[in-house]
Amino acid sequence: MCCRLYIRYTAESAVSMLVEEAKALGADGIINLKIEYIPSYLSNHKYPNDGYSATGMAIKQVLH
């Protein structure tokens, strides 16, 4: 049996998810952070919700 959960993401939760993904890659920073609002009419989901997209580049500081 499969279930689907539709959650209305906030900008804060989108950034938090991005940070967790960056940490999982071993990064200690994110550059070029972009947060985009996505209205429900642009969503392709069966039960669309407004939401946010957060993108950026994970970086790792190199110490010499």
C-alpha positions in Angstrom: 0.0 0.0 0.0 1.3 3.4 -0.9 0.4 6.8 0.5 1.2 10.3 -0.7 1.6 13.3 1.5 1.2 16.8 0.2 2.9 19.4 2.3 2.8 23.1 1.8 6.5 24.1 2.1 7.6 27.4 3.4 10.7 29.3 2.3 12.4 28.3 5.6 11.6 24.6 5.1 13.0 24.7 1.6 16.2 26.2 2.8 16.4 23.7 5.7 16.1 20.8 3.2 18.8 22.4 1.0 21.2 22.8 4.0 20.6 19.1 5.1 21.5 18.0 1.5 24.6 20.1 1.5 25.7 18.7 4.8 25.2 15.2 3.6 27.6 16.0 0.8 30.2 17.2 3.3 29.8 20.8 2.5 30.2 23.6 5.0 28.6 26.4 3.0 26.2 27.3 0.2 26.8 30.0 -2.4 24.4 31.4 -5.0 21.4 30.7 -2.8 18.2 31.4 -4.7 14.7 31.0 -3.3 11.8 30.9 -5.7 8.1 31.1 -5.0 6.1 28.5 -7.0 2.4 29.2 -7.2 0.0 26.3 -7.3 -1.1 26.9 -10.9 2.5 26.1 -12.1 2.6 22.8 -10.2 2.0 19.5 -12.1 0.8 17.6 -9.0 -2.6 16.1 -8.8 -3.2 18.1 -5.6 -1.1 21.2 -6.1 0.0 23.5 -3.4 1.9 26.8 -3.4 5.5 26.2 -2.4 9.1 27.3 -2.7 12.2 26.1 -4.4 15.7 26.6 -2.9 18.8 26.1 -5.0 22.4 26.8 -4.5 26.0 25.4 -4.8 27.4 23.4 -1.9 31.0 24.3 -1.1 33.7 23.0 1.1 36.4 25.2 2.6 39.9 24.1 2.0 42.5 25.0 4.6 46.2 25.3 3.8 
